[in-house]
Amino acid sequence: MLRGGPRRATLSDMIVRSVRAVTLIAGTLLLAACGSSAAPPPGVASVSATPAPTSAATTSAANAGGGATVKCSLDQLEASVGRTTGEAGQRHTTIVWTNTSSKPCGITGFGGVDLKGPDDPTFGPTYSLPRDSSTPRPLVLEAGQAAHTVITWQPPQDGGGWTPTGMLVTPPDETRSAQLPWPGGAVQRQDGATHPGTYIGPVLPGAEA
């Protein structure tokens, strides 16, 4: 009995083997997809779908946006002269700011004080007072509440000095001024002095010092 040689693969056999290989590969990929997700390959960033939490500062700013306190303007404030105290060497006059509106407003800083009087031959008719070195703090004036500014001024040591006839007072962050009488006596002019004895302080709470 004669033995035949090895059986040659027909075209049909090759097609069947190719179909089986493709099916095996597809099944392997399907199983990998159904399993747990793998870590991203090196160099690929992982992106999270969870939004970043809102910071406290952002939340506070958003909450304050609906009811933020506006700055006090001259339309809301009534200026008046308080008491004058002190000794002959240095005196203190209080300027009172009262919130006459129906809503609260914020006030912070120094404002301005310009003493008006006779035309001094050296300095002129206006004495714009410098600020002291205090650090102002923010204040909120409810309706009817008051704050004050202290004018520290030095009377002349010799002679008659310069006597103001009135003053213009300006709230902080405002360009308009109110006109008030000057309740004191003569003032020692020290325009441009490095350490003047006459100056204004920041706005403080309450109607009096």
Backbone bond lengths (Angstrom), bond angles and torsions (degrees), N, CA, C in turn:
res aa  C-N    CA-C-N  psi(-1)  N-CA   C-N-CA  omega(-1)  CA-C   N-CA-C  phi
1 M - - - 1.456 - - 1.513 107.77 -
2 L 1.295 116.57 131.36 1.453 120.65 -176.02 1.533 110.21 -93.08
3 R 1.352 113.62 136.16 1.484 119.46 175.83 1.532 109.66 -91.06
4 G 1.345 114.80 138.85 1.462 117.04 177.13 1.525 111.85 -86.02
5 G 1.267 117.76 162.96 1.476 122.50 177.52 1.534 110.98 -72.23
6 P 1.332 118.78 179.40 1.470 122.29 179.91 1.517 110.97 -62.38
7 R 1.338 111.16 141.23 1.479 118.11 -176.66 1.524 110.38 -73.84
8 R 1.328 113.79 128.36 1.458 118.91 178.78 1.534 110.91 -79.19
9 A 1.364 113.04 139.56 1.475 117.97 179.09 1.513 109.06 -71.44
10 T 1.301 113.97 128.95 1.454 119.61 178.18 1.513 109.72 -84.46
11 L 1.309 116.85 169.43 1.476 121.74 177.66 1.503 111.26 -62.19
12 S 1.310 116.59 -34.00 1.469 120.95 179.65 1.517 110.40 -65.08
13 D 1.367 116.18 -41.07 1.471 119.04 179.15 1.529 110.85 -64.07
14 M 1.288 118.47 -38.99 1.467 121.35 -178.64 1.524 110.99 -65.77
15 I 1.304 117.54 -38.67 1.472 121.05 179.16 1.512 110.68 -64.75
16 V 1.363 115.87 -42.51 1.478 120.50 -179.64 1.514 110.25 -61.85
17 R 1.358 116.53 -43.17 1.464 119.65 -179.36 1.531 111.24 -64.92
18 S 1.289 118.35 -38.91 1.466 121.83 179.68 1.520 111.28 -64.29
19 V 1.354 115.92 -41.39 1.474 120.25 178.89 1.513 110.28 -63.22
20 R 1.368 116.74 -41.90 1.467 120.02 -179.82 1.541 110.97 -64.01
21 A 1.338 117.72 -39.38 1.468 121.21 -179.37 1.525 111.39 -65.44
22 V 1.336 116.35 -43.22 1.465 120.19 179.11 1.510 110.68 -63.39
23 T 1.364 115.88 -41.09 1.467 120.20 179.90 1.512 110.92 -63.26
24 L 1.355 117.23 -40.09 1.458 121.66 -179.77 1.524 110.97 -64.87
25 I 1.324 117.92 -42.66 1.462 122.04 179.68 1.523 111.19 -64.90
26 A 1.339 116.59 -42.50 1.468 120.35 -179.67 1.515 111.08 -63.63
27 G 1.340 116.31 -39.98 1.462 119.24 179.00 1.512 111.79 -64.98
28 T 1.326 117.08 -38.97 1.471 120.37 178.94 1.525 111.24 -63.02
29 L 1.331 116.85 -44.57 1.460 120.62 178.42 1.511 112.12 -63.28
30 L 1.340 117.36 -37.83 1.471 121.61 179.49 1.510 111.15 -64.28
31 L 1.358 116.41 -41.86 1.469 120.21 178.88 1.524 110.88 -64.84
32 A 1.329 117.96 -38.17 1.457 120.74 179.92 1.520 111.47 -66.28
33 A 1.345 116.20 -36.88 1.456 120.24 179.64 1.516 111.73 -69.13
34 C 1.319 118.43 -33.34 1.463 122.01 -178.09 1.517 111.69 -77.76
35 G 1.312 118.26 -19.41 1.461 121.20 -178.51 1.511 111.73 -78.32
36 S 1.326 116.22 -169.94 1.467 121.49 -179.94 1.519 108.99 -68.14
37 S 1.396 115.16 148.04 1.456 119.56 -178.46 1.507 109.53 -71.24
38 A 1.292 115.72 139.28 1.461 120.98 -177.65 1.511 109.30 -89.22
39 A 1.315 116.22 158.17 1.460 121.11 176.99 1.510 109.21 -66.37
40 P 1.316 117.04 147.77 1.466 119.50 -179.59 1.502 110.55 -65.15
41 P 1.300 117.31 148.19 1.460 120.78 179.40 1.512 110.73 -62.90
42 P 1.328 115.81 158.31 1.474 118.66 179.98 1.510 111.48 -55.69
43 G 1.385 114.53 138.95 1.458 119.96 177.67 1.504 113.20 90.16
44 V 1.350 118.95 -4.23 1.459 121.61 179.65 1.516 107.97 -109.75
45 A 1.341 117.87 123.74 1.461 121.44 -177.56 1.513 110.05 -77.45
46 S 1.327 115.67 142.14 1.459 121.14 176.19 1.518 109.16 -91.62
47 V 1.313 119.45 126.06 1.452 124.45 -176.60 1.507 109.41 -102.84
48 S 1.356 116.28 127.48 1.455 120.91 178.89 1.513 109.91 -94.63
49 A 1.312 116.62 139.77 1.458 120.96 179.51 1.517 111.87 -87.57
50 T 1.338 118.34 -6.32 1.455 121.27 -179.42 1.511 109.97 -78.14
51 P 1.359 120.28 126.60 1.460 121.34 -178.88 1.511 111.13 -68.31
52 A 1.353 116.41 149.97 1.450 121.01 179.11 1.510 110.14 -69.25
53 P 1.344 118.56 141.94 1.464 120.44 -179.75 1.515 111.24 -65.77
54 T 1.339 117.12 148.36 1.450 122.32 178.87 1.513 109.63 -75.78
55 S 1.330 117.44 132.67 1.454 120.46 -178.84 1.513 110.63 -72.08
56 A 1.341 115.51 158.80 1.460 120.41 -179.49 1.513 111.36 -63.35
57 A 1.350 116.47 -37.05 1.461 119.52 -179.31 1.512 111.37 -64.11
58 T 1.336 116.23 -41.29 1.463 119.17 179.13 1.514 110.93 -65.19
59 T 1.340 116.58 -41.71 1.460 120.43 179.49 1.515 110.68 -62.80
60 S 1.334 117.04 -43.67 1.451 120.34 -179.61 1.516 110.95 -63.08
61 A 1.331 116.29 -42.06 1.461 119.35 -179.99 1.517 110.77 -64.31
62 A 1.336 116.38 -38.10 1.462 119.18 179.61 1.518 110.88 -67.27
63 N 1.337 116.60 -40.71 1.454 119.66 179.46 1.525 111.63 -67.45
64 A 1.343 115.84 -36.26 1.459 119.04 -178.69 1.518 112.33 -73.78
65 G 1.314 116.79 -19.17 1.456 119.47 -177.03 1.507 112.94 -63.42
66 G 1.357 117.70 -29.10 1.451 119.53 -177.75 1.508 112.90 -78.97
67 G 1.348 119.08 -26.69 1.448 119.95 -175.80 1.507 112.51 -139.52
68 A 1.312 117.47 40.70 1.457 120.85 -178.68 1.527 109.75 -67.20
69 T 1.342 116.57 142.43 1.453 121.82 179.90 1.523 109.72 -78.70
70 V 1.335 116.95 128.10 1.458 121.04 179.84 1.523 109.39 -80.32
71 K 1.326 116.57 157.26 1.448 120.56 177.35 1.526 110.62 -72.36
72 C 1.326 115.13 143.52 1.459 119.98 178.99 1.526 110.03 -68.27
73 S 1.303 116.60 130.56 1.458 122.01 176.12 1.526 108.68 -113.88
74 L 1.307 115.61 171.51 1.462 119.92 -179.65 1.530 111.20 -65.12
75 D 1.330 117.99 -22.25 1.460 120.81 177.04 1.526 111.38 -67.70
76 Q 1.331 117.08 -25.75 1.467 121.13 -177.85 1.518 112.90 -99.53
77 L 1.324 117.50 -14.55 1.458 121.12 -172.45 1.524 111.67 -110.91
78 E 1.316 114.51 140.46 1.463 121.12 171.58 1.529 108.11 -110.03
79 A 1.315 116.80 124.91 1.460 121.79 -179.47 1.521 109.48 -95.98
80 S 1.331 115.46 139.39 1.459 120.82 177.60 1.518 109.24 -148.54
81 V 1.344 116.10 162.36 1.456 121.80 179.76 1.521 109.18 -95.53
82 G 1.330 116.25 125.99 1.452 120.62 175.35 1.516 111.26 -89.25
83 R 1.302 115.87 -153.22 1.463 120.26 -176.72 1.528 111.40 -81.61
84 T 1.328 115.09 159.79 1.463 123.06 174.16 1.525 108.06 -115.46
85 T 1.321 115.93 127.44 1.458 121.62 -178.12 1.524 109.86 -128.41
86 G 1.339 115.97 178.66 1.458 120.05 175.78 1.511 112.88 110.64
87 E 1.307 113.82 179.86 1.455 121.54 -177.93 1.528 110.61 -103.70
88 A 1.303 115.16 -174.94 1.462 119.91 -177.89 1.522 111.81 -67.00
89 G 1.347 116.25 -30.81 1.456 118.92 -176.89 1.520 113.52 -72.74
90 Q 1.351 118.26 -34.38 1.472 122.49 -179.20 1.524 108.28 -156.41
91 R 1.315 116.29 133.97 1.457 120.52 -176.11 1.524 110.03 -123.78
92 H 1.348 115.81 165.47 1.463 121.73 -175.01 1.532 108.89 -136.04
93 T 1.320 115.80 121.94 1.462 122.01 177.15 1.523 109.04 -115.71
94 T 1.333 116.21 133.91 1.466 121.48 -175.34 1.523 110.96 -99.86
95 I 1.325 116.11 132.54 1.460 123.13 170.64 1.523 107.25 -104.42
96 V 1.324 117.89 126.32 1.461 122.56 -176.05 1.525 109.15 -105.64
97 W 1.348 114.95 132.71 1.467 122.15 175.52 1.528 108.17 -112.69
98 T 1.324 117.91 118.49 1.461 122.20 -178.44 1.525 109.84 -115.75
99 N 1.329 115.63 130.49 1.469 120.58 178.00 1.522 108.66 -78.20
100 T 1.325 116.70 105.95 1.466 121.72 -178.40 1.523 112.88 -94.06
101 S 1.340 117.47 2.65 1.462 120.27 179.69 1.527 109.90 -87.03
102 S 1.323 116.42 178.73 1.466 121.53 179.78 1.525 112.76 -95.65
103 K 1.332 117.12 3.31 1.460 121.08 -177.21 1.530 110.27 -127.47
104 P 1.343 117.42 153.38 1.465 119.49 177.00 1.529 111.28 -70.52
105 C 1.321 115.68 155.43 1.462 120.73 175.90 1.523 108.53 -146.31
106 G 1.333 115.83 155.88 1.456 121.50 -178.02 1.516 111.54 -100.77
107 I 1.329 115.65 142.48 1.456 120.54 179.91 1.524 108.62 -140.73
108 T 1.325 116.98 127.88 1.463 122.29 -177.45 1.520 109.72 -148.10
109 G 1.321 116.68 134.40 1.459 119.47 173.88 1.516 112.87 121.11
110 F 1.321 115.36 -153.86 1.454 121.80 -172.94 1.527 113.46 -108.82
111 G 1.320 117.48 -36.59 1.448 118.66 -170.27 1.520 109.83 72.58
112 G 1.316 116.57 -158.64 1.455 120.64 -178.53 1.515 111.62 -145.46
113 V 1.330 116.58 150.51 1.465 123.43 176.42 1.524 107.92 -136.57
114 D 1.319 115.84 122.88 1.463 122.39 176.37 1.524 108.30 -119.16
115 L 1.323 116.60 113.93 1.452 120.63 175.76 1.522 108.91 -80.17
116 K 1.332 116.12 135.24 1.463 121.91 -179.09 1.526 108.95 -115.59
117 G 1.344 116.15 138.61 1.457 119.78 -179.37 1.515 111.99 -166.72
118 P 1.305 116.48 -159.07 1.471 120.52 -179.97 1.527 111.07 -61.94
119 D 1.297 115.22 156.53 1.461 120.41 -179.45 1.524 109.25 -74.35
120 D 1.331 115.94 100.34 1.457 120.73 178.84 1.525 109.07 -69.21
121 P 1.343 118.65 134.74 1.463 120.37 -177.04 1.523 113.68 -63.72
122 T 1.330 117.27 -21.94 1.461 119.94 -178.94 1.521 112.10 -99.72
123 F 1.340 117.31 -43.07 1.472 120.62 -171.16 1.528 114.35 -111.17
124 G 1.322 119.31 -12.68 1.452 120.32 -179.33 1.521 112.85 92.65
125 P 1.351 118.07 -172.38 1.460 122.05 -173.33 1.530 114.86 -88.19
126 T 1.344 118.42 -3.44 1.467 121.29 -175.72 1.523 110.17 -123.85
127 Y 1.328 115.13 133.68 1.464 121.17 176.57 1.531 107.16 -118.58
128 S 1.346 117.31 101.15 1.464 122.58 179.46 1.525 108.26 -85.71
129 L 1.324 115.96 116.47 1.453 120.08 -171.52 1.525 111.62 -79.12
130 P 1.337 117.26 137.38 1.473 120.73 176.49 1.526 110.61 -77.35
131 R 1.325 115.52 169.29 1.471 121.76 179.14 1.519 110.16 -95.44
132 D 1.324 115.68 153.38 1.455 118.21 173.29 1.524 109.59 -83.16
133 S 1.326 117.35 -174.62 1.470 121.44 -173.91 1.522 113.45 -94.08
134 S 1.325 118.30 11.65 1.468 120.78 -179.87 1.520 111.13 -67.97
135 T 1.327 115.70 154.55 1.463 122.05 176.34 1.527 109.21 -96.74
136 P 1.334 118.53 117.76 1.463 119.65 -178.63 1.520 111.72 -70.59
137 R 1.306 116.69 154.84 1.457 121.93 176.15 1.525 109.03 -125.01
138 P 1.330 117.16 147.43 1.467 119.68 -177.61 1.522 111.70 -70.82
139 L 1.323 115.76 140.02 1.457 122.46 178.38 1.524 109.41 -127.63
140 V 1.316 115.97 149.28 1.459 122.18 172.70 1.523 107.70 -118.90
141 L 1.325 116.49 120.70 1.457 121.79 178.99 1.521 108.96 -98.12
142 E 1.315 115.63 113.87 1.457 119.19 172.34 1.529 108.75 -71.70
143 A 1.315 116.38 167.86 1.465 120.22 179.49 1.528 109.99 -56.46
144 G 1.331 116.41 125.86 1.455 121.49 179.32 1.514 114.70 89.53
145 Q 1.327 118.83 -11.84 1.455 121.13 -179.68 1.532 110.99 -81.80
146 A 1.357 114.87 161.43 1.462 120.00 -175.51 1.520 110.86 -130.86
147 A 1.319 114.81 155.99 1.461 124.01 170.65 1.527 106.58 -131.34
148 H 1.323 116.81 170.50 1.466 118.50 -177.82 1.522 111.63 -145.08
149 T 1.317 114.27 157.00 1.458 123.63 174.00 1.523 108.06 -123.45
150 V 1.318 116.84 135.79 1.470 121.18 -179.82 1.527 109.92 -101.53
151 I 1.330 116.05 126.42 1.458 122.24 171.42 1.524 107.44 -96.04
152 T 1.315 116.27 117.34 1.462 120.97 173.67 1.525 107.28 -98.62
153 W 1.340 116.10 123.09 1.452 118.59 -175.68 1.529 111.14 -136.57
154 Q 1.321 113.72 152.49 1.461 121.24 -174.81 1.527 110.20 -111.36
155 P 1.326 117.30 119.47 1.468 119.47 174.62 1.526 110.27 -68.09
156 P 1.313 117.47 158.35 1.477 119.64 178.78 1.526 110.66 -66.15
157 Q 1.294 115.32 141.73 1.461 120.27 179.66 1.536 111.54 -80.93
158 D 1.309 116.66 -31.35 1.463 121.61 179.38 1.529 108.99 -137.21
159 G 1.286 117.21 141.94 1.448 120.94 174.92 1.527 112.15 82.71
160 G 1.333 114.47 -174.29 1.457 120.45 -175.52 1.519 113.96 -80.45
161 G 1.344 117.09 -26.55 1.450 119.83 179.34 1.521 113.37 72.49
162 W 1.304 115.38 -164.53 1.479 123.30 -177.28 1.519 108.31 -115.42
163 T 1.326 117.53 120.55 1.461 121.59 -175.53 1.525 110.14 -106.48
164 P 1.348 118.54 114.42 1.465 120.57 178.56 1.527 111.18 -65.40
165 T 1.320 114.93 151.18 1.461 121.04 174.44 1.525 112.01 -101.21
166 G 1.314 117.48 -11.39 1.463 122.33 179.67 1.520 109.26 179.85
167 M 1.317 115.78 -175.82 1.471 119.95 179.27 1.520 109.92 -152.81
168 L 1.330 114.49 150.22 1.457 122.60 173.15 1.528 107.81 -105.48
169 V 1.330 116.75 124.33 1.469 121.24 -178.92 1.525 108.22 -116.04
170 T 1.332 115.56 136.16 1.464 122.02 -175.40 1.518 109.47 -123.81
171 P 1.338 118.82 127.44 1.461 119.87 176.48 1.528 110.99 -66.87
172 P 1.329 118.34 158.88 1.469 120.40 175.71 1.531 111.35 -58.61
173 D 1.322 115.94 143.74 1.475 123.47 178.09 1.527 112.53 58.92
174 E 1.311 116.90 32.57 1.466 121.96 179.77 1.522 108.21 -132.27
175 T 1.317 116.62 148.69 1.459 121.09 179.52 1.528 112.41 -104.11
176 R 1.324 116.79 -13.56 1.461 120.43 179.41 1.519 110.46 -96.50
177 S 1.334 115.21 154.04 1.455 120.43 -175.19 1.522 110.35 -126.25
178 A 1.333 114.45 157.14 1.459 122.06 172.75 1.520 108.85 -107.90
179 Q 1.323 116.77 144.56 1.459 121.03 -178.94 1.525 109.41 -99.21
180 L 1.332 115.94 128.97 1.461 122.12 -178.70 1.523 109.23 -131.13
181 P 1.335 117.05 155.78 1.466 119.40 174.62 1.524 111.35 -74.01
182 W 1.310 116.26 155.53 1.467 120.89 175.43 1.530 108.06 -93.78
183 P 1.330 117.64 118.59 1.465 119.26 -173.55 1.520 114.53 -88.20
184 G 1.338 116.95 -12.53 1.456 119.83 -174.91 1.508 112.89 -93.16
185 G 1.307 115.00 -164.09 1.457 121.17 179.64 1.507 111.12 -104.25
186 A 1.316 115.95 -144.83 1.454 122.32 -177.32 1.527 111.08 -70.82
187 V 1.334 115.29 148.36 1.463 122.32 -177.18 1.522 109.16 -120.20
188 Q 1.307 115.97 140.29 1.463 121.44 173.77 1.528 109.32 -77.35
189 R 1.331 117.94 113.60 1.459 120.86 -179.99 1.521 109.42 -73.45
190 Q 1.345 115.69 127.08 1.468 122.14 177.46 1.527 109.90 -135.83
191 D 1.310 117.17 42.62 1.461 121.67 -178.54 1.524 110.59 -55.49
192 G 1.335 116.04 124.51 1.451 120.90 176.76 1.511 114.78 80.26
193 A 1.337 119.33 5.85 1.458 121.10 -179.96 1.524 110.73 -69.40
194 T 1.336 117.26 149.13 1.459 121.61 179.62 1.517 111.71 -69.99
195 H 1.313 118.06 -40.46 1.467 122.72 178.71 1.529 109.08 -129.67
196 P 1.333 116.84 74.36 1.470 119.57 -176.30 1.525 111.48 -72.47
197 G 1.325 115.68 154.22 1.460 120.86 176.37 1.510 112.86 -90.19
198 T 1.336 117.08 -2.03 1.465 122.04 178.08 1.519 108.64 -120.80
199 Y 1.356 116.57 126.54 1.462 120.86 -175.92 1.526 109.15 -165.25
200 I 1.343 115.85 174.08 1.469 120.90 177.88 1.525 109.50 -119.42
201 G 1.329 115.62 152.33 1.456 121.66 176.42 1.517 111.22 -103.82
202 P 1.337 117.60 175.04 1.469 120.50 179.52 1.525 111.52 -73.57
203 V 1.313 115.78 167.19 1.455 121.37 176.66 1.515 109.64 -68.16
204 L 1.330 116.47 131.93 1.458 123.50 -177.80 1.523 110.12 -122.97
205 P 1.337 118.34 157.00 1.470 119.76 -178.32 1.518 112.78 -71.78
206 G 1.326 116.78 150.86 1.452 121.99 177.49 1.509 112.87 90.57
207 A 1.343 114.86 167.15 1.462 120.31 -176.54 1.514 112.65 -85.68
208 E 1.339 118.08 -17.88 1.467 121.04 -177.92 1.526 109.80 -138.74
209 A 1.325 114.84 157.96 1.453 121.10 177.66 1.528 110.18 -71.50
